[in-house]
Amino acid sequence: MSEFSYHRTALPARTPDGVRIYAIGDIHGRDDLLRRLLAMIDEDIGTSQASRHLLVFLGDYLDRGANGSAVVEMLLAGPPRAAHGIRWLCLCGNHEDALLDFLEDSSCGPLWLANGGWSTVESYAGTNACRPGDLRALQTLMKHTMPSTHRHFLRSLPLWHVEGDYLFVHAGLRPGLILDEQNPADLLWIRDPFLYSSYDHGKMVVHGHSIVSVPDVRGNRIGIDTGACYTGRLTALVLEGAERRFLST
């Protein structure tokens, strides 16, 4: 049976000893905001006594914003080589999943494009890229212009990560199901059944996907998608021990 079948106690959720975690919300092609937030995190790490630092990116690196390809390139590069004790972990979001579906099956194109996919086309193929009416032609264009390293990176993204008393996932969980029973589509796309539930998932869930004006802190979850592509605010949740705080552009 999964370790997530139990319920948390009333004690505050904690990170493992000696670990500081930075969870970063939905980026959506805003490489400018990502650079600013990473600089803020780098400065914050400079004040830390923790022995290990983990940056968890919650997915949705592409679409809507103009520079999705630059965001992926930054994430592929990872932390500076001289940054000892720092690890980056990138999770999959529904927008990455929708693009991968389209690359395999052109009939998935309307869903992806309706959710801001054209900005990703332009970020790889250029702003003067023609809008082919044929979805197969568009699929071919993306396959020719998107580096194989980017495609491999997106295909390798995990759906969730657990660290201490925290579970990190893009969209959320289906209430009442242990993690082993969760539908991957829910982990990437779920909204109301998760957002409006007070169910104790056994871990404090940190998620993005659903835009909020300020971080949404509840008894069972923390939502940190502050709508970077619309508001200019990209948010990181900082966790260390039982403490929580936020950094935002």
N, C-alpha and C positions, 0 to 999 in steps of 0.2 A: 504493500500500500504506500502511496506517496506520502512524504513527510508533510505535505500541505493539507492533510486531512484534519489536522488538529486546529483548535482555535487559539488565537493569541490571548495572553492574559491581559489584565488591565495595565500592566507595566508599559512604560513608553518603549516604542521600537528603538533598537540600537544598531549601530554598525559594529562590526568586529573591532576588538581593541587595536589601536594603532592605525586605523584606516579612516581616511577622509574621502568621502564620495561626492562627486559633482555630477548631478543628473541634468542633462541639457535637453530642453524641449524642442519642438518641431522647428526646423531651420528653413525649409522650403525655398532653397535657392538663394538665400541671403548670405552670401559669403562675406559681405562686408560686416554684418552683425556677428557672424561666427568669429571673425578675426578679432573684433572688439571684445567679445565675451571671453575668448581664449586668453587674450591679454589680461583681462581682469582676473581670470582663474590663475594664470601664471603668477600674478602679483600676490594673490591670496595664498597660493601654495608657499610663497616665500616667507610667509608668517607662520607656517604650520610646523608643529612638532610631531606630526604623524609620520610613521615609518613607511606607509604606503598610501598612494593617492590613485583613485580610480575615477575616470571620466566615463560616464555611461550616456551615450547618445540614444535618444528614444525613438529614432526613425523619422521619416518624412524629410529627407534631405533634398528631394527633387520637387519639381512642379511649382506653378504659381509664381515664384520669384524667378529672376532672370538668369541666375548663374548656378544652376544645379550642378553642372559639370565641374565647376570650380570647387563647390562644396565637397563633391565626391573625391576630387583630387586631394583636397586638404585632409579628409578623413583617411584616405589611403596612405598618406605620408605619415600619419600618426604623430606622436609627441617627438620633440627634438631628441636626437640621439644622446645628448648630454643630460637629458631629464631623467635622472635615476629615480627609481621607485614610483614612476608614473605609468599607468596603463590606460589605454583607450579601449572601450568596448562599444561597438556600434550594433544596435538592434535594427530589425526590419520594421518599416512602417507600411501602411496600406498603399502609399503612393509608389514605393519601390516594388511592392508586390504587383500592383496594377501594370507597371511598366514591364516587368518580367513576363507577366501573362501575355501582354501584347507582343512581345518579342517572340513568343512561342506560338501565338494564335492571333492573327490579325483581326479576328472578329471581336476581340476584347478591346479594340481601339476606342470605340465610342465612350466606354466607361472611363478609360484613362484620360482621354482628351477633355471630357466634360468636367474633370477634376483638376484642370490646369496643366495637362500634359504638353500643350503646345509650347509653353515656355521652355520645357526640357528639350523639345525638338530643336528650338532655336539656339539653346545653349550648346548643343553639339554640332548642329548643321549650319549655324549662322542665322542672323536675323533676316537675311534675304532668302532663306529657304522657301521654296514654293510649297504651297499647301496642296499636296496631291489629294485628289478626291478618292483615289484608290487606296484603301487601307493597306493593301499588300505593298504598294509602292512606298508608303510611309514606313512600313515595317522594314523594308529593304534599306531605306535611307538611314534609319536608326542603326541598323546592323552594320552599315558601312562607316558611319561617323562616330559611333560610340566605341571607345577603346575596349578591347577585350578584358583589360585589367579592371575596368569599371564594371563590366557585366559580371565577371567572376566575383568581384567584391560584393555586389548586390545579391548574388545567388548564395553567398556564404553567410549572410547575416542571420544570427539567431533570433528567435521570437521573444525570448525572455531571459532574464538573469536574476539570480538571487544572491544577495550579500547581507549577511546577518539577518535582521528581522525585516528586511526590505525586499520586495519583488518588483523588478523593473520590467515594464512591458509597454508597447506602443499605445494601445487603445484601452485595454482593461480585461476583465475576466467575466465569465458567465457565473453569476451567483449560484451557489449550491453544488458546483462541480469542483473536484480536486484538479490540480494542474494537469495530471496525467490524462484527465478526461476532457480537457478544454479543446474546443474546435479552433484550429489555427485562424479561421476566418474571424472568430470573435476576438482573438488576441489582437488582430489588426484593425477591425472595423466596429466593434461593439460601441454603443453609446448608452441609450436610456436604461436598459436593464441593469447595466453596471453603475451608471452615474447616479441613479435614483435609488440605489440599494444601500442599506446599512449592513449588509451581510459581512461577517468577519471572515476574510479569506485566508486566515492563518498567517499572513504576512501583511505589512503595510504596503499597499500597491502604489507605486509611483508611475505615472503615465502622462502621455501627451494626447494628441488626436482631437480633443474637444476644446475649442478655444474658450479661454476665460480672460477677463480683463486684468485680473490679478491672480496669483496662485490660489488654487482651490484646495484648502486643507480640511479634510474630513476625518472622521474617526477610523475609517478603513482605507482611505486613499488620499493621494496628493496629486492634483492635476497641474501641470506646469506649461501647457501650450498657451502662451500669451500672444499668439497670432503674429509672429515675427514678420511675415510677408505683408501684412496689412498695417500693423501698428508700429513697426520698428523696434519692438521689444522682444528680445530673445532672452529667455530666463534659464538660470541654472539653480537647482536646489542643492544646497550644501549640507551634507550630513556628516556628523562625527560624534561618536558615542550616542547620547540621547538628544543632542542638540540639532536644531534645524535652523537654517537661514537661507536667504536668497541673494543671488547676484542677477542683475538685469541690465541690458544695454539701454 
